[in-house]
Amino acid sequence: MKRKNDFIIRKVAEQYVIVAVGEESKRFNGMIKVNTSGAFIWDLLETETNIDSIVKSILVKYDINEKIARTDAEKFIGVLKDAGAIE
């Protein structure tokens, strides 16, 4: 999976938001609010990756249980898929 180029992330005050740009903004005109962990995962999606690789990266960066990391990553990726932000 990989993020689509028609979605970008921006930091607004202390929060990150993912928004659609260009033609994609005609289909998805909302925003996805994310925390620093979500922004970290978003950065990992710049290149083709999979859930196992994402979870491993989360475990290296954060002091978190693997089961929680996987559950949270899968949930966030589900949100991105529902929005059409990843391929």
C-alpha positions, 0 to 999 in steps of 0.5 A: 500500500502507498499513499496517493499523491492527491492527499497531503498532510499539513500541521495546523497549530499543534495538530496534523490534518490530511486533506485532498488536493487537485481532482481528488478534492472533488470527491473527498472534501473533508479532512482527517485529523491525525496525531504525531503517530498518525503523521509518522505512519503517513510518512511511512506510506510515502513508499510502497509498504505493508502492515507488518513493516509499519508495525515494526517501524512503530515498535522501533519508534515508540515504546508500545505493545505489538498488539496495540501497535498493530490494532491502532495501525490497522484502524488508521489504515482503514480510515485512510482506505475509506477516505481513498487516501491510499492505494 
